[in-house]
Amino acid sequence: MRTLVLSDIHANLVALEAVLADAGQWDRLWFLGDLVGYGPNPNECVERLRDVGASPALSGNHDWAVLRKLDTEEFNDDARRAVRWTRQQMKDDNLAYLNGLPPLHVEAPYTLAHASPRHPVWEYILDLPTAQENFDYFDTPTCLVGHSHIPALFILDEAGLNFYLLDDGEVVDLTQGRMIANPGSVGQPRDGDPRASYAVLDDEAQTWTLHRVAYDIAETQSRMRAHQLPSRLIERLEFGM
């Protein structure tokens, strides 16, 4: 079975459509959270994900913030502004959809979490010590996470724990140890590559393949400017930061 794995769309419909077009045929779609926040098309992104039948789909910290499940005190000013704007835009049925999404789900032999298995909504897994501690919080061979917006892989085997940043087209053998894998961000990459990022999980081949696809960043930026979203959020899309 070929599974399309997406995370952190952040209301960037142009990037989402580019990913769906690039991914080709797939059997199921898993979404790891943060469907809204930052970007200009929150309702359209929720509706598109519903249309393609993403299941399971998770909620992330920005989704929770829009739903008022999470205090935005730890968000920066631009993120808070985007959350307030998004709340004003959201349709009731799309809010209800977001409200029904969990931040963690087990789909054996995989655990899916937005941020981490230990703290599914907020914790960033960006270093070896944090990753090491999180291996104690899931029982499956592989855990899939988003949140950091960086396509990365942590592999724990008999020799210890290793960290890898993944490049476009890189294929990982899932049988080589326990793993925490991140597909990066569809709508707001932060690894210095502005292209949308996603992964394909092949159950039969037991592989995880990272993909990047260019999208019309200028179009997303134009839509953000039309809604007077913060300039820093607009500009950062060009640099993948």
N, C-alpha and C positions, 0 to 999 in steps of 0.2 A: 504494500500500500504506500502511495506517495502522499506525504503530508506537507502542505504548505504552512510554514510557521512564520507568523508576523508578530511584531510588537511595536508599541510606541508610535502609532499612526499620528496622533496629536492633531486631529482635524485637518490634515493635509490631504485633501481629496485628490489633487493632481498626482502626488507621489503614490497614493494607494492605487489609483487606476494604472499607473505605469508598472507597478509591481504585478498586479493581476494580469496585465497583458504580457509581461515578460515571463511569468512563471509557467505558462503553457498549461498542460493538463495535470490536474491533481485530483486525488480521491477525497481528501478532507482538508479543512483549514482550521488550524489552531491559532488563537490570538492571545497574547500574553499581557494585555492590559495597556492602559493609557490611550484610549480611543480619542479622547477630546483633550482640550487644553492647548494653548499656544497658537494653534492654526485657525484659518478662516472659515472652515466648512464643517462644524461639528455635527449638525443634523444630517448632512449628506453622507458623512463618514459612518455614522451609526446606521443609517438606512442601507448603505452599501454592504456593510458587514453582515447585517441581518439578511439581506438579499442573497448573499453567497452562502449563507448557512454555516457560519463559523461556529464550531462546537468541538471542544469547549472553547468559550471565550472568557477571559478574565477581566477584572477591573484593576485599575492602577491608582496611584496616589492622586493624579489629576482628575480622574473620574470621581474618586471619593470627594475631592475638594469641591467639584461642581455640585455633587449631591449633598454637600454640607456634612458628610461623614468624617471629614478630616479638617482640622484647623489649619488655615493657611499661614500661620505665624512663621513657620520655617521656610515658606516660599519667599523668593526675592520679589521686589516690587513689580517687575514686569510680569512674572508668573501670576501674581495676585490679580493684576489688572486683567490678564487674559481669562482667569477663572471667573471674575465678576462679569466680563463681557459674555462669556460662554453661557453662564447661567441665564442671562437675559435672552439668549437666542434659542435655547433648547425647547423643543416641543415636549409635551407631557408624555407621549408614548415613548419617545426616545429616552427621556429621563427614567421612565419605568424599566426600559430594557437595561440601561446601565445599572440601575439599582438591583437588578436580579443577577448580576454577574459576581461570582466569587473571586477573591484574590488568589486562591490556591485550589488546585484540582489534581487528583491522582488518576491518571489514565495508564494503568500498568501496561508495560514496564517503565512508564515515564511519570515523573512528578512535574507539574507545571505551576510556576509561581510568578507573580509579576516582578517582585523585587528579589526575594530570597525565600527559601523554605522556612527559615527561622523567623523572619519578619516579612511576610508576604507583600505588604503594601509599601514599605519605605526603605529597607536596608539595601545599600549598594554593595555588590560583590565585585570589587575592583582589585583586590590584592590576595596574596596567598594565605595570610592568617585568617581573613574573613571567610574565604572559601573553605579552608580546612575545618573551621568550626561548623560551617553549614552542612558538611557531609553527614554530621550526626543527626540532622533534622529531616532526612528523607531516607526511605528504605529501598527505593527503586534503583536500578543501575544508573539511570540518567535523570537529571533535573534540568528543565528548560526554564530560563529566566529572561526578563527584559530589564527595563528601568534605567540601566546605565547608558543606553544608546550606543554601546560599543560592542561589535561582534567579537566575542571572546570565548575561550574554552579553557576550563580547568580539568585536568585529567589526574585522577588519583589511582596509582597502581602500586605494585610491590616495591618499586624504587622510590616512591614518594609522590609529591604533588607538583605538577607543572602547569604553567600558564602560557597560553598562546593567543595572539591576535590573529584573526583569520582574514585572508585575502579573498577577493572575488574569484569564485570557481574552486576554492580549496575544498577538498573532500576529506572528511574525517571518518576513520573506522571506529564505530561505536563499541566494538568488542574489546578494545585495548585497555579498558579500565572503567572505573566509575567516573562520571563526568557531570559537570555543570556547564551547560552550553547556552550562549546568548546570541540570537540572530541579528542583533543591532536594531536600529530604528528605521522604520519606513519613512516617517515624516520629519524627523529632526536628527540626523546622524551627528555624532560628536567625536568621531575618531579622525577628523581632518579630511574625510572624503565626503563630499556633499551628496553623493548618489544614494538613493534609497537602498536600504539593506534588508535582506530577508534570507530565510534558509529553507531547504527542502530536506525532509526526513524520509528516508527510504527504508521501510521495515524489512523488506525482503533482502536487500543488500546490506542492511545494518550500517548505513552511512548517513552522515550529516553534511550537507553541501551548502556553503555560503555563497550568496549571489548579491551583486550590486547592479543597479540600473539607473541610468540618468533620467531625470524628469525635468519638466519645464519649471525651474525654480522661479524664474521671473514672473510666471503666471501666478504662482502661489503668493509671491511677494506683492503683486498688484492687488490681489484679493485682500491681503492683510492691510495694505495701505488704505483701501477703500473703507475698511472698518475701523481705521485709526488704531490698529493694534500697535504695541510698543515697537519702536524703530529697531531696538537691539535684537528683538526676536525676528524681525524681518531680515536684517542684515546677516545674521549668523548662518542662515540657510545657505548662503553662497560659499561658506568656508567649512561647512561640516563641523561646526564647533558649538 
